């Protein structure tokens, strides 16, 4: 069985250009580091930003963010792949 995010020889697949909504959500998560955005009705909310549920789950499915269940509320947090995708978009 082949993982969808890897090519057959084990090399990671090239990332497609980020959708504007995904880029904005990643930027919001990056600004919310290290706390992330807390789960609320209809999405994830932080002090300054909001990410809707659909976009948050797309980020999680693409491996650009993770959901941390350690605290009282689940939090959406950016991971290393998300930070590098933002950096690559910024340099292009």
HELIX and SHEET records of a PDB file:
HELIX    1   1 UNK A   20  UNK A   31  1                                  12    
HELIX    2   2 UNK A   53  UNK A   61  1                                   9    
HELIX    3   3 UNK A   80  UNK A   91  1                                  12    
SHEET    1   A 5 UNK A  50  UNK A  52  0                                        
SHEET    2   A 5 UNK A  43  UNK A  45 -1                                        
SHEET    3   A 5 UNK A  37  UNK A  40 -1                                        
SHEET    4   A 5 UNK A  75  UNK A  78 -1                                        
SHEET    5   A 5 UNK A  65  UNK A  68 -1                                        
END                                                                             
